[in-house]
Amino acid sequence: MIGGRPLPFPVPDWPQPVLKAIAVLEGKGYECYAVGGCVRDAALGETPHDWDLTTSALPEEISAAFSGLSQNLAGAKHGTVGVLVDGQMLEMTTYRVDGSYTDSRHPDGVAFTRSLKEDLARRDFTINAMALHPEKRLFDPYGGIDDLQNGILRAVGDPMRRMQEDALRILRGLRFMSRLRFHPDEATEAAFFQCAPLLQKISNERVYVELTGLLMGAGVREVLTRYSEVIGTVLPEILPCCGFDQYTRYHLYDVWGHTAAAVEAVRPEPLLRWVMLLHDIGKPGRFIPDEAGVGHFKGHAALSAAMAERILRRMTMPAKMIKDAIPLIRWHDAKVTADPVSIRRWMAMLGEEQLLRLLEVKRADNLAQNRAVSDRQPEIAEITEQTMAVIAEHPCLTLGELAVGGKDLAKLGIKNGPELGRILNLLLDRVIGGDLPNDRETLMDEAEKLLTRFAGC
């Protein structure tokens, strides 16, 4: 008999493969529900993407029920069987009870159960401990819907036990709070702080995924500022920034407060949010007060870039993202003007996409400063507009785009490789600077003059 309360939210659009899988298992006499994130997302009015199913059927019973279909049995010993149903790979997991967690991450073993309530009792938060059936029934023994409606993040059962079992749940909790703008109940929040040192046992790969999700949330600023001590257990480099007064009228907040505001201010794209998180990480190491007590941070951008590279490699960020992130941090405080020549030089150094990102970084950085003293938003908007105009002109910015090449200069008698490269780079520099058009005849004439000048030296 299907239990649970009537559905207190609109009926989700169930994928046909999911309905078919549930029908197959129920036709064999087993229970089967959608569970976890898909139920939470449906209750929030969002379209679920990953449909996880939980069932009273044992792994071998799941496999037998879908005999003839392609199956993934790699997780069967932990209760999970993957079945390809009408082109969609569905994971179906037997109701289970976890054993002890000696590594603060994975259960040492699992025991299967026929009780859905016992299965839901092992989950992290009440908003993830709900099960949904297609017949418009919700099984919610731990009050997940009420917490969802009230914006509360509450651990299932004893919060300390939940976090000690799997410390990654702490970062998952912060991610949910950032994404949903929820607040934890008192006991769950206390467990986050008390169990935070256990996060040091978690792999950097998992930490990176959860921190990235946290950074993408609309409530990221509040989470970063309130839980800096927790985040600092996996990113200890941020701790010197917390409470570090900048002693300048150009800033309203300490270094970490400015950082959190800057993260919030930039477009929610992983690369940009990580850049803003680390763009001032080197400031405490470059603080020098002048005679009037005003703070200065000369060289902090270069130090921040060096520190960020070490952090991001440790965090296992993809190499391409690291390659893009470091120049944005290194040059976030550099002067860029609306002058087309300046823009072309920056484009030649960074590339079009990176320069536009740098302007986004500068915009967010300024939004997190004291704009009553220094509001650079109109200036940055003008530079951005001018940059788009320069991009539309398709300027020559590389040797490959130059109207002459090595074979052309060889006709002038330039055979020496270093000399040839020197002349080509001088020609490119003058084209970028607007002193010469990217015209073959003009550039050949200039090359001859340069060759004569070098010969006379």
N, C-alpha and C positions, 0 to 999 in steps of 0.2 A: 504494500500500500504506500502510495506517495505521500510523504509528510511535508510539513512546512507551512508557512504563512502565505496568504495571497500576495501576489507580486505587488510591491509598493512603488513600482516605477514602470515606465512603458515597456512593452514586450520587445526584447531585442530581435534583430533580424538574424535568426539562426541559420548558419550555413547548412546546406543540404547534407554534406558528408557527415557533419556532427550529428544531425538528427538521425541519419541512417545508422551511425555507430551506436547511438543510444538505443535505437529500436532493436538492433541486432542483439545487444547484451540483455536488454529487458525481455526479448523473446526467448532467451535461454534461462530466464528466471533470476537474473542478477539486477542489482540497482546500478544506476549510472547517472551522474550529474556533471554539469560544467562547474568548475571550481576556480577560485583564485582571482587573478587579475581580470579575466574576461567578465566575471560577475561584477567586480568593482567598477570596471569601465562602463558596463551596461547601466548600472545603478546611477552613475554620474551623467548619463545621457550621451556617452561617447560610444563610438563604434568599436566593439572588441575586435582585436586582430588575432591574438593567439588563444585558441580555444583548448584549454586543458581539461581532460575528463578524469573523473575519479569514479571507481567502481568497486562493488563488493566482490567481483570476480577475481580469483587468483591469477597470477601471470600466465600459468599454463592454461587456465580456463579462458582467458582473453584470447590467447593464441589459437586455441581450438575453435572458439566462436568465429574467428575470422580466417579459418583455414582456406587456403587458395588465394589469399591476398598477400601482397608483399609486406613483410614485417621486419622491424628492427628489434632484435632481442637483446641488444647490448646492455640495456638497463633492467632486464628482467629480474635479476637477483635482488634489485632494490624495489621491484614492483612495477616498473614502467615498461610497457610494450608499445612500440610505435607500429601503426598500421596504416598503409596507404589505402584510403577510402575515396574512391572516385577522384583520384588525382591529388588529394590532400592528405599529407602525412599527419596523423593525429596521434598524440601521446595519451595513453590511458594508463592510469596508475591505480593499483590496488589500495584500498583503505589500509593504512598502516599506522603503527606506533613506533616512533624512533627510540633507539637505545641511547646510551650515554654518548656525550660529545667530548672526548678527551682532548681533541685538537682545537676546540672552540670554533669549529667550522662544519665538520661532517659527522653524522651519527656513526658510531662504531658498528652498528647493525640495525636492522629494522625487523619488526614483527608484524605480520599481516593480521588484520582484524576485519570483522564483518560489520563494524559500527562506523557509520559516517561521522557521528559526533566525536568519537575518539580520534578519527583521522584529522578532523578540523582542529582539535585541541592542540596538535603539535605545531600549528602554523604560527607565523610571527605576529601579525596584527589582526585585530578583529575585522578590519575592512577587507582583509584577504582570506578570512575564514568563513566565507559564505558559499553555499552550493545552490545551483540553480537548475531547475528541471523545465523542460519545454512546456509542460502542462501548467505554466504560469504559477509555479510554486517555488518559494525560497526557503531553504533550510539555513537558519541563522541563529544557532544556539548561543552565540557569544555577543550579540548586540551590535554586529557590524553595521547594519543599516542605520541604526540610531546614531552611532559614532560618525558615519559618513554624512548624515544629514546635519550633524552638529559641528562638523569640522574638527573632530577629535581623533587623534592617533593614539590607540590604546593597545598594549600588548595583550595577547591571549594568555590568560592565567597569570602566573607570577612573572613580572617583567624582568627581574634579575635572572631568573632561570632561563627565560627566553634568550636574553642577550649573552649569557654565559655559554649557552648551548652553541650559538652561532653568532660570533661577534659582528659578522657582516650585516646582521640585522640592524645594527646601530646606524650604519651608513645608508641602508635601505630606508630606515625610518626618516633620516634627514632628507633623503631624496623625495620621499612622499610628501614631507612637510614643505619642501621647496616647490614641488610641482603643484600640489593641491592647496597650498597655503593653510594647512592644518596645524593645530597645536597639540602637543602631547599632553596626556593627563600627567599629574604630578609624579606618580610612581614610575611611569615609563620614562619620563625625562630624567629622573634620578638614576635610573638604570643605565641610561645612555652615558652619563658622566662617570658613574662608578665603574662601568665595565669597559670604558674607552681604551684602557691599556691593552686589552685583549685584541684590539684591532691590529696590533703589531704582528700577530700570528697570521694575518690574512695575506694572501698573495697580492703583489702589486697589480697584477692584471685585473683582479676582481675589484680592488680599491679604485683603480682608474675608471672602470666602467661606472661604478656607483657615484664617484665624484663628478664625472662628466654629466650624469643624469641630474645630480644636485645643481650643478652650475647652470643647467638649461632651464631650471624652474623659474616661474614668475616671482616666487617668494625667496629667491636666492639671497638677497641682501640680509634679510632678517635671520636666515639660517646661518650664514657666514659669521655674522656679528655675535649672535647668541651662543653659537656652538664652536667658536674658534678653538677652545680648549680640546674639544673632542676631535675636530679636524686636525689639530696640531699633533695628534698621536701618529698620524700617517704622513703629515706634511709638517715636520717640526720646524722647517725654515720659516713658516709664517709666524711663529710665536714671538720672535723679537719685534715684529711689526705691531703686535697687539698692545695698545696703550702707548705707542711711541709718538709723543707729541712732535709736530713738525715745526713749531715755533716760527710760523710765517703767516702773514695775513692772506696769503693766496690760498690757504687751505682752511676748511671748516672742521675737519676731522683728523684724528690720528692716522697713522699710515694704514692700519688695517681697516679703519672706518672708511677711508678714502677708497681703498681697494674694493671693499664690498659694494660701495656706491657705484664705482666704475664698472664692476661686473654687471650690475643690474642695468646700467645705462647703455651697454653695448647690445647689438643685435644678438638674439639667442642662437648662436651658431657655435659649435664646440670649440673650434680653433680660436675664435675671437674671445670667448668667455675664459678660456685657459690663459690667453695672452693678458687679459685684464687682471686675472687672479695673480699673475706673477710679474706684472710690469714694474712694480716698485719693490719687489722682494729684497733688493739690495740696498734700499734706502738706509736702514739702521746702520749698515756698515760704512756708509759714506757721509754720515752726519757731522757737520762742522758748524758751530755757531760763530757768528762774527762778533765784533766788539759790542754791538748793540743787542746781542742775544738772539738775532734772527738766524733761523736755521738754513743751511745750504747743503746740497747733496750732490756736489760735483762728481761726475763719473758714475752716478748710481745706475744709469741706464745700461752701461756696459757690464757692470757687476751683476745687475738683475738678469741680463741675457745669459751670462755665464752660469749663474746659479740655476736659472730656468732650464737650461739645456741639461744639466745634471739631473734635475728633478724630473723632467719629462722623459728622459731616457730610463730613469728608475721606475717611473710610472708606466712604462711600456707604451707610450703614445706612438702611433705609427710614424716611421721615419720621415715620410713626406710632410706630415703635420708639424713635426719638430723643425724641419728645414724651413717651413713657412713661418712658424711662430717666433723663432729667435730673432730674425731681422726686425720684426714688428716691435719686439720688446727693446731691442738695441736702439732703434731710431724713434721710439715713441715720443721722446722729448726734443728731437731735432727740429730745426726750423725749416718749414716748407712754405713757400709763398705762392701767390697766384700768378707770378711771372711765368709765361710759357717756357722760357729757357730753363728756369728752375724745375718746372714740372717735367720737361723732357729729360733732364739729367736724372731726376728721381726715377722716372720710368725706365731709363736705360739701366739704372742700377738694380731696381727692384722688380720691374715688370708692371704692366698695367694693373692686373688684379691685385697685386701686393700693395701698390701705391693707394688704390682705393680702400683696401683694408686698413692701411696705415692712417688714412684720414678718418676712418670709423673709430680707430683706436684713439686718435687725438680728440675726436668729438666726445667720446665717452669719458676720457680722462678729464677734459675740461668741465663736463657736466657734473663731475664729482668734486670739483674745486669750489672755491668761494667766488661765484660769478659776479657778486657785487663789486669785487675788486678787479677781476679779469674775466670778462665774458668774451670768449673767442668764437662763439657759435656763428655769428655772421661771417667772420673771416674764414672759418673752416668751410662754411657753405659756399663761399665765393671760390675758394681753392678747388673744391670738389666740382663745381660747375665748370671752372676753367679746365680742370683735368679731363672732364668728359669731352670738352670741345677739342682739346689737343688729341685725345684718343681718336676722335672722329676724323682727324686729319691724316691718320695713319703715318706718323712721322718715321723717319729713318732713325733707328735706335741701336742697331747692331751692325757688326761688320758684314753679316750676311745680307743686310738690306742696302748696303752701300752700293752705289752705281758703278764702282770700280772694285777690282779684286786683285789678287796676287798676280794672275796671268797678265792683267793689263799693265801693272807696274813693271813686270819683267821686261816688257817691250821697251821700257825706258832705260833698261840696262841695270835695273835693281835686282841683283841675284842673291845678295846676302839676306838670309832669313830674318835676323833681328832688325836690320835696317828696313826691310820691307814691312815688317809688323809695326815698326815705329811710325812709319809714314802713314800706313792705313789707319792707325789709331788717331793720329793727329788730324787726318781728314775727317774721320768720324766725329771727333770732338768738335770740329768747326761746323760740321753740319748740324749736330745737336744744338750747338750754341747759336745757330742762326747766322753764322758768318759766311757760310757757303751753301748754295743749293745742292741738293743731291742729284747733280747732273754730271754725266760722264765726262763731257768735254771740259767743264769747269774744274772738275776734280783732277783730271789728267794735267791740266795747266798748273794747278796748284802743286801737284806732286813733283812736277819738273822744277818748280821754284824751290821746293823743300830740298830736293836732291842737290840742286846747285848750292843752296845755303849750307847743307851738311858737308859738301865736298870742300867748301872754303874754310871749314872750321879746323 
